[in-house]
Amino acid sequence: MNKLDVLYTSNKKYLDTMLVSMYSLLENSDIDYIRFHLITSCLEKDDYNKIEVLKKLYKNVDIKYYDLDSYDIERYNIPTFRNSQLPNARLFFQDILGDSLSDIDKLLYLDADTIVVSPLQDIFGYNGPVCACKDTMKKKYISSLGIKTYYNSGVLLFDVNSWVDNCCQERLIDFINNPKINLKYPDQNILNYALADEFRELPLSYNAPSSVFIYGNFFRKSYFDPKIRNITKSDIKEARENAKILHCYGIPNVRPWNTSFHPYYEEYMKYMSVINPDFSLEQLDKMMEFKTSHPKLFEAYILLKNRDKLPNKTLNRVKKIIR
């Protein structure tokens, strides 16, 4: 029997989104037994009851809860991300999960806005203190951090014994106490800088960003120019053809819970309609609503916003679309 331990963090705001991810994992991962470890903040009894429904629907599942409020994460003075310390909790899973780690070999962390779409048995073949996929970040930003490769922290596979043996949490804390870089993306920057030598790369199919699906071939080639970004043509091909975990990042201000324009909207709604039948899309601002109603215009907007300099051929095409 194969079993998988999976870590999530969530508060009330992202509860339904996390449940979508959990539901998709149970439906598609083809794992015999799944044990969820949920680090939560400010959830109420009804919220926990909603989560517990999964145990009634699936026989191969167990759920353990860890209240972040009982762990003094504030002592580290890490900047919040989207006004919350929850994203930083994954840095301290070793302390927060405590004795629960005693029978865990590998721990898969998933952001709440991920959707599992294919079996995950192959993930057991990846080893190292922490495995992750490359982020779509610009090389210019990565270079400013003084590291060679920059990984996205939305999907992380921890080899617990290797993590402990290499004193990874202690090294994170040492770095936090004396940060050498700007923590614009707190947990992600801390992991990438403090543990640069401990990362092992997962194929991008395990953390497929929205941006690899939304753009047509012409714009995708320009957006993911290897001179500009941390992603190669083969990475994109792998993600598009063999996606296992979709991650709803990579398109500014556009998410499947606020517009049907998002490339993962249908997949997201397939599970959200079960989790919350009364779900309704969040309202986009008027300008973004206009842009997303015109796909080519939106592509042009993204390119102009995310490229320091466009090739003349692309720039002329963008100008034509805008006109």
C-alpha positions in Angstrom: 0.0 0.0 0.0 1.4 3.4 -0.9 0.6 6.3 1.4 1.2 10.0 1.2 1.4 12.6 3.9 0.3 16.0 2.6 0.7 19.4 4.3 -1.6 22.4 3.7 -2.0 25.8 5.4 -5.3 27.7 5.4 -7.4 30.3 7.1 -11.1 31.0 6.6 -10.5 33.0 3.5 -8.9 30.2 1.6 -10.8 27.3 3.1 -12.9 26.4 0.1 -9.9 26.8 -2.2 -7.9 24.4 0.0 -10.8 21.9 0.0 -10.9 22.0 -3.8 -7.2 21.0 -3.8 -7.8 18.3 -1.2 -10.8 16.9 -3.1 -8.9 16.9 -6.4 -6.0 15.0 -4.7 -8.3 12.4 -3.4 -10.0 12.0 -6.7 -6.9 11.9 -9.0 -3.7 11.0 -7.1 -4.3 7.2 -7.2 -2.7 6.9 -3.7 -4.0 4.1 -1.4 -3.9 6.1 1.8 -3.6 9.9 2.3 -3.0 11.6 5.6 -3.6 15.4 5.6 -1.7 17.7 8.0 -3.5 21.0 8.1 -1.9 24.1 9.7 -4.9 26.4 10.3 -5.6 29.8 11.7 -8.8 31.4 12.9 -11.1 28.5 11.8 -14.4 27.9 13.6 -16.2 24.7 14.4 -18.3 24.8 11.2 -15.1 25.2 9.2 -13.6 22.0 10.7 -16.9 20.2 10.2 -16.8 21.1 6.5 -13.3 19.6 6.3 -14.3 16.5 8.1 -16.8 15.7 5.4 -13.9 14.4 3.3 -13.4 11.6 5.8 -17.0 10.5 5.3 -16.6 10.5 1.5 -13.3 8.7 1.4 -12.2 5.6 3.4 -8.5 6.1 2.7 -8.1 9.4 4.4 -7.1 10.8 7.8 -6.8 14.5 8.9 -4.6 16.0 11.6 -4.9 19.7 12.7 -2.3 22.1 14.0 -3.3 25.5 15.2 -0.8 28.1 14.1 -1.9 30.4 16.9 -0.4 28.0 19.4 3.0 28.3 17.7 4.7 31.6 18.2 5.7 32.3 14.7 5.7 36.0 15.3 9.0 35.7 17.3 10.9 35.4 14.0 9.7 38.8 12.7 9.2 37.4 9.2 7.2 39.8 6.9 3.7 38.6 6.2 2.5 37.6 2.8 -1.0 38.9 1.9 -1.3 40.0 5.5 -0.9 36.5 6.9 1.9 34.5 8.6 0.3 31.2 7.3 2.5 31.0 4.2 5.6 31.1 6.4 4.3 28.2 8.5 5.7 25.7 6.0 9.2 26.8 7.0 8.6 25.3 10.5 6.7 22.2 9.7 9.3 20.2 11.7 8.4 22.0 14.9 4.7 22.4 14.2 4.0 18.8 13.3 6.3 17.6 16.1 5.8 13.9 17.0 3.6 13.4 13.9 6.8 13.3 11.9 8.0 10.1 13.6 6.4 7.9 11.0 6.6 10.2 8.0 9.2 9.5 5.3 8.1 12.1 2.8 5.9 15.1 3.2 4.2 16.8 0.2 3.4 20.5 0.8 0.7 22.0 -1.5 -0.5 25.5 -1.7 -4.3 25.9 -1.3 -4.6 27.0 -4.9 -3.3 23.8 -6.5 -5.3 21.3 -8.3 -4.2 17.7 -8.7 -5.1 16.3 -12.2 -3.1 13.1 -12.6 -1.7 10.2 -10.5 1.2 11.1 -8.2 2.9 7.7 -7.6 6.0 8.8 -9.5 6.7 11.5 -6.9 8.0 8.9 -4.5 11.0 8.5 -6.8 12.4 12.0 -6.1 14.8 12.4 -3.2 16.6 15.2 -1.4 15.9 17.4 1.6 13.5 19.5 -0.5 12.3 19.0 -4.0 10.5 21.7 -6.0 9.8 23.1 -9.5 11.5 26.1 -10.9 9.6 29.4 -10.6 8.7 31.5 -13.7 10.6 34.5 -12.1 12.7 36.7 -14.2 16.4 35.9 -14.3 17.1 39.5 -13.4 15.4 39.1 -10.1 17.1 35.8 -9.4 20.5 37.3 -10.1 19.8 40.1 -7.6 19.4 37.4 -4.9 22.8 36.0 -5.8 21.6 32.4 -6.5 21.6 30.4 -9.7 18.1 28.8 -9.7 14.9 30.0 -8.0 12.2 27.5 -7.0 8.5 28.0 -6.4 7.4 27.1 -2.9 3.8 26.2 -3.9 4.7 22.5 -4.2 7.4 21.1 -2.0 8.4 17.5 -1.4 10.3 17.1 1.9 12.4 14.0 2.7 11.9 14.3 6.4 15.0 12.3 7.5 17.2 14.2 5.1 15.7 17.5 6.1 16.4 16.8 9.8 19.9 15.3 9.2 20.9 18.4 7.2 19.7 20.7 9.9 17.5 22.5 7.4 15.1 24.2 9.8 18.0 25.4 12.0 19.7 26.9 8.9 16.4 28.7 7.9 16.2 30.2 11.4 19.9 31.3 11.3 19.2 33.0 8.0 15.9 34.6 9.3 17.9 36.1 12.2 20.3 37.6 9.8 18.7 38.0 6.4 21.0 38.9 3.5 18.3 39.7 0.9 15.0 41.5 0.7 12.1 39.2 1.7 9.6 40.3 -1.0 8.3 36.7 -1.2 9.1 35.8 2.4 9.0 32.0 2.7 10.0 31.5 -0.9 13.0 33.8 -0.7 14.1 32.3 2.6 14.0 28.8 1.3 15.8 29.6 -1.9 18.6 31.5 -0.3 19.2 29.6 2.9 18.9 26.1 1.3 20.1 26.8 -2.2 22.3 23.6 -2.1 19.6 21.3 -0.8 17.0 21.7 -3.5 16.4 18.9 -6.1 14.4 19.8 -9.1 10.9 18.4 -9.9 9.6 18.5 -13.5 7.4 21.5 -14.1 4.4 19.1 -14.5 4.3 18.9 -10.7 3.7 22.7 -10.4 2.3 23.9 -13.7 1.7 27.7 -13.6 -1.3 29.2 -15.2 1.0 31.2 -17.6 2.1 28.1 -19.5 -1.5 27.5 -20.7 -3.0 30.9 -21.2 -0.8 32.3 -24.0 -0.8 31.3 -27.6 2.4 30.0 -29.2 3.6 33.5 -30.4 3.1 35.2 -27.0 4.3 32.2 -25.0 7.6 32.3 -26.9 8.1 35.9 -26.0 6.9 35.7 -22.4 9.1 32.7 -21.6 12.1 34.0 -23.5 15.0 32.0 -22.0 17.1 35.2 -21.8 14.4 36.6 -19.6 12.9 33.8 -17.5 13.9 30.9 -15.3 11.9 28.4 -17.6 13.0 26.6 -20.7 11.0 25.4 -23.8 11.3 21.8 -22.6 9.9 22.8 -19.1 6.9 24.3 -20.8 6.4 21.3 -23.0 6.6 19.0 -20.0 4.0 21.0 -18.0 1.6 21.3 -20.9 1.7 17.7 -22.0 2.1 15.9 -18.6 0.5 18.2 -16.0 0.1 16.5 -12.7 -0.5 19.5 -10.4 -1.9 22.8 -11.6 -1.0 25.9 -9.7 -3.2 29.0 -10.1 -0.2 31.4 -10.0 1.5 33.2 -12.9 -1.2 35.5 -14.2 -1.4 38.8 -12.2 -4.7 39.4 -10.4 -6.5 36.6 -12.4 -7.6 33.5 -10.6 -10.2 30.8 -11.4 -12.4 32.0 -8.5 -12.7 35.5 -10.1 -13.1 34.9 -13.8 -13.9 32.1 -16.3 -11.1 33.5 -18.4 -8.6 31.7 -16.2 -7.2 28.5 -18.0 -7.9 26.4 -14.9 -11.5 27.7 -14.4 -13.3 24.6 -15.6 -11.1 22.2 -13.6 -11.5 24.4 -10.5 -15.2 24.6 -10.8 -15.6 20.9 -11.3 -14.6 20.5 -7.6 -15.8 23.8 -6.2 -19.4 23.0 -7.4 -19.2 20.0 -5.0 -17.4 21.8 -2.1 -19.6 24.9 -2.2 -22.7 24.7 -4.5 -23.5 28.3 -3.7 -20.1 29.5 -4.9 -20.1 32.7 -7.0 -17.2 34.4 -8.7 -15.4 37.2 -6.9 -15.8 40.5 -8.7 -12.9 41.8 -10.9 -12.4 45.5 -11.1 -13.8 47.0 -14.3 -10.5 47.4 -16.1 -9.4 43.8 -15.5 -12.9 42.6 -16.4 -12.5 44.4 -19.8 -9.0 43.0 -20.4 -10.0 39.4 -19.6 -13.0 39.7 -22.0 -10.5 40.2 -24.8 -7.9 37.4 -24.6 -5.5 38.9 -27.2 -5.6 42.3 -25.5 -4.9 40.6 -22.2 -1.9 38.9 -23.6 -0.6 42.2 -25.0 -1.1 43.8 -21.6 0.8 41.0 -19.8 3.7 41.2 -22.2 4.0 45.0 -21.8 3.9 44.7 -18.1 6.3 41.8 -17.7 9.0 42.5 -20.4 11.6 45.3 -20.0 12.1 45.3 -23.8 10.1 43.5 -26.4 11.5 42.3 -29.8 10.4 44.7 -32.6 8.2 41.9 -34.2 6.4 41.3 -30.9 6.1 45.0 -30.1 4.5 45.7 -33.5 2.0 42.9 -33.0 1.2 44.2 -29.5 0.6 47.7 -30.8 -1.7 46.3 -33.5 -3.8 44.4 -31.0 -4.1 47.4 -28.7 -5.2 49.6 -31.6 
